[in-house]
Amino acid sequence: MGERDGLVKVIADADHVIRGVHIVGPHASDLIQEAAVIVRNRMKLDDVIATIHPHPTLGEAFYEAVLDAAGRAVHLVSRS
């Protein structure tokens, strides 16, 4: 979509339950509904990782943020 700015951050507790999500940038509203359903249903990181997020889509940004919260990000530089 030609946009380069934005952020998706997933916050999970010690049991890997997703407690919150921050989404900032262009087209953020296209991702909010997935985050709302996940937080409302107290889904775990692995529940979301096991779902399909097709390529190329905006949903991949959310998927990558979930992978990052689980320490398994594919396209981000390691934090360690």
C-alpha positions in Angstrom: 0.0 0.0 0.0 3.1 2.2 -0.1 2.9 3.1 3.6 6.1 2.7 5.7 5.1 4.1 9.1 3.1 2.2 11.7 3.4 -0.1 14.7 1.6 -3.2 15.9 2.5 -4.3 19.5 1.0 -7.3 21.3 1.0 -7.5 25.1 0.7 -11.0 26.6 0.9 -12.2 30.2 3.1 -14.9 31.7 0.6 -17.6 30.6 0.8 -16.2 27.0 -2.7 -14.9 27.1 -3.0 -11.8 24.9 -4.1 -8.9 27.2 -3.8 -5.9 24.8 -2.7 -4.7 21.4 -1.5 -1.3 20.2 -2.0 -0.5 16.6 -0.9 2.9 15.2 -0.5 4.1 11.6 -2.3 4.1 8.3 -5.0 1.4 8.0 -4.9 0.6 11.7 -8.7 0.4 11.7 -8.4 -2.6 9.3 -6.6 -4.6 12.0 -8.5 -3.6 15.1 -11.3 -6.1 14.7 -9.0 -9.1 14.9 -7.2 -7.7 18.0 -10.6 -7.0 19.7 -11.8 -10.6 19.1 -8.5 -12.1 20.4 -8.4 -10.0 23.5 -12.1 -10.5 24.3 -11.8 -14.2 24.0 -8.6 -14.4 26.0 -6.7 -16.2 23.2 -3.1 -17.3 23.7 -0.2 -16.5 21.4 -0.1 -20.0 20.0 -3.9 -19.8 19.2 -3.2 -16.9 16.9 0.0 -18.3 15.5 -1.9 -21.4 14.5 -4.4 -19.3 12.4 -3.8 -18.4 8.7 -2.7 -14.8 7.9 -2.4 -14.7 4.1 0.4 -12.9 2.2 0.3 -10.1 1.2 -2.1 -8.6 3.6 -2.2 -6.1 6.4 -3.0 -9.0 8.8 0.6 -10.1 8.4 1.7 -7.1 10.5 -0.5 -8.4 13.3 0.8 -11.9 12.9 4.4 -10.8 13.0 3.7 -8.8 16.2 2.2 -12.0 17.8 5.3 -14.0 16.7 7.5 -11.3 18.2 5.6 -11.5 21.6 6.2 -15.2 21.5 9.9 -14.7 20.7 9.6 -16.1 17.2 9.4 -13.1 14.9 10.5 -13.8 11.3 11.1 -10.3 9.9 12.3 -8.4 12.9 15.8 -8.1 14.3 16.3 -10.2 17.4 16.0 -8.3 20.7 18.7 -10.4 22.4 
